[in-house]
């Protein structure tokens, strides 16, 4: 994937995550500046996404650690490069639930 393709897919994913938050009704504030998406929960904890163009990855920082996602063209999904290969929306839902203390399900719009 070239840089232009990566930026297009990553930018769309950041927009989709914002739409998923809106659609879920979850009490999550978000702000996107320069390709960095910050999610803030009622208790003040945050999850931060950033584009890493040199690596063609999306990175997510949460209370439980940092995670790197590669885009799988066959499935059209971002997959965590750690051992369990969790899909980005699945992991985001799980971590948002852990950090907020409220059941949160975020799905790709």
Helices and strands as residue ranges (DSSP letters): H 3-24, E 28-33, E 36-41, E 46-52, G 53-55, E 57-62, E 65-72, E 77-80, H 88-100
